Amino acid sequence: MRTVIIYESLYGNTRRVAEELARVAHGHGDVEMVAAEEATPESVDGADLVLIGGPTHVHGMSWKATRQNSGSDGDRPLGADAAGPGLRDWFQRVGRVDGISAAAFDTRFDGPEVLTGRASLGISRRLRHHGFAEVAAPKSFVVDHDNSLLDGEVARAHQWAESVLESLLADAAH
Ligand SMILES: Cc1cc2nc3c(=O)[nH]c(=O)nc-3n(C[C@H](O)[C@H](O)[C@H](O)COP(=O)(O)O)c2cc1C
């Protein structure tokens, strides 16, 4: 099983979730983590599963303007993604994908999603538009207003990855 994890992260929260997903996927085969600014259409070639996630900005996926207008966060430097392309840009370059299994995730503020929005909904829509086979509902992991992942969110990411991979492997066995 080859898993590719494509992530966008300015402050490290989505990257931290992506790292946990990678840890789980590593137990089931090869894993590659690809930052959004380095992702190419070929990044998903040969993948059995693509997990793709980014931060929620202004209720949805980030835009160039929302990345560039983000300030530094205390002593946390901005990731290189702030200046570079984000997931929207990657989806614009990727062509039609022939049924590669995939699932979307995001990080966002804790609270009712009607107030916060969720980047994973836009990612999910783009996955389906490009012909990926979505194998799990879009998933959010939440941060507090100090921009830190809430306790237990990394464990939730672990469980989510386990459930996505196990259901994929069970389907493959039938
Ligand atoms: C410009 C900007 C806009 C944001 N807008 C939202 C929002 O509309 N809803 C939300 O839940 N979180 C919002 N957030 C919070 C981020 O989604 C959250 O801090 C996320 O975990 C950041 O991920 P990262 O560390 O991977 O960059 C925003 C953050 C920034 C910098």
The ligand as an ORCA input file, in Angstrom:
! r2SCAN-3c Opt
* xyz 0 1
  C      -5.856     34.114      7.447
  C      -6.490     33.089      8.337
  C      -7.855     32.883      8.266
  C      -8.464     31.915      9.076
  N      -9.813     31.720      8.950
  C     -10.397     30.708      9.674
  C     -11.791     30.434      9.519
  O     -12.521     31.073      8.749
  N     -12.308     29.411     10.229
  C     -11.550     28.665     11.104
  O     -12.082     27.757     11.719
  N     -10.227     28.914     11.270
  C      -9.639     29.916     10.580
  N      -8.302     30.162     10.734
  C      -7.540     29.349     11.686
  C      -6.786     28.226     10.999
  O      -7.638     27.382     10.259
  C      -6.059     27.369     12.032
  O      -5.233     28.176     12.818
  C      -5.279     26.249     11.373
  O      -5.043     25.228     12.316
  C      -3.947     26.702     10.824
  O      -3.307     25.615     10.239
  P      -1.761     25.578      9.938
  O      -1.038     25.692     11.271
  O      -1.535     24.259      9.314
  O      -1.450     26.736      9.046
  C      -7.685     31.140      9.978
  C      -6.306     31.366     10.042
  C      -5.710     32.328      9.241
  C      -4.233     32.547      9.327
*
